[in-house]
Amino acid sequence: MQPTLPGIHIVATGHYAPEKVITNDDLSHIVDTSDEWIKKRTGIERRHFSEGEKNLDLAVHAARQAIEQSGIDINELGACIVATFSPDYFVPSVACLLQRELGLPEEMPSFDMNAACSGFLYALHTARGILLQSEKRYALVVGSEIISKVLDMEDRGTCILFGDGAGAAVIELAEGKQYVSYLGARGDDTSIVCPNADGVRHIVHMDGSSVFRFAVGTVPVCVNKILEKAGVDKDEIDYYVCHQANKRIIESVAAKLEQPIEKFYMNMQEYGNTSAASVPIALSEMNQAGLFKPGMKVLCVGFGAGLTWAGALIEW
Ligand code: UT7
């Protein structure tokens, strides 16, 4: 029998969103929409838009909070990964700039990952893989997005959905902590696209209903695969933390899994869809609110452009 590899312990978390709040009513002065439509169809009430802050600034705030809360010596870090599809530059990566800003050690890999809204969970998985091959026990994993910069403010189908923000976690390789994941991808360049071709403004295009169908189909599959791999019953999960794209998607997942909606954390009303930042912002808020107790089982799921999906069962 294969020996069980160490899992992941989330030692500390942090999150940040720019100060400027854009309400649904604010958007109704820009495009033909209403607070009622947005709330009813998505659950979103507000989102935060950067005013001059870069992706890096958001990442620094969230990461600094997580590192301070962790109390670790930064020289014990063995990786710095930022999940994002909206970096400030193609190169250098947000992660390398974050490393410089926080004075993190040089002897570790620092890089960005783009798996869109599944990015944080891809990054968590990758960080664990790096730590398993390293002499270090800790990693800094961040999801940071500045999506307001790539929104078409004339397209009511997308501009009402997204927001800016960052979430971070300091993770530790932990013997005896269960970690089970399921990651996947399906090449698709029609459902959600943000082009970077010459002369084309970088704006997000989305076929909302096709992504909606993809999400309500994929998330329960992801959850069931993980439960099966882990040998855990769905009732044993204390919290489900899904990507915060749409309240109706989460409600549909809860119904399909026959799980009480109270187990599904939701904060899209405050931030909108922050892509790779959405799961770590939720984890950080929940942690700050004292919702997690040692030993609790938390099942996180992300889905988005790529198309990609990722789930992870984490033992708190
Ligand atoms: O993070 C990546 C993952 N992304 C997602 O998970 C997004 C998934 N998709 C969704 O959340 C939903 O599809 C949306 C919220 C984007 C759209 O909701 P929907 O219920 O699928 O609406 P729809 O696209 O089918 O549009 C229904 C109607 C259309 O009007 P007609 O053709 O019926 O007259 C739209 O033009 O609603 C209209 N509409 C709007 N009306 C007012 C679309 N956007 C708006 C709007 N305000 N902002």
Residues whose N, C-alpha, C, O or C-beta is under 5 A from the ligand:
A	BS01	UT7	D32 T33 S34 W37 R41 T42 C117 R156 G157 I160 G208 S209 V211 F212 A215 A245 N246 N273 F303 G304 A305
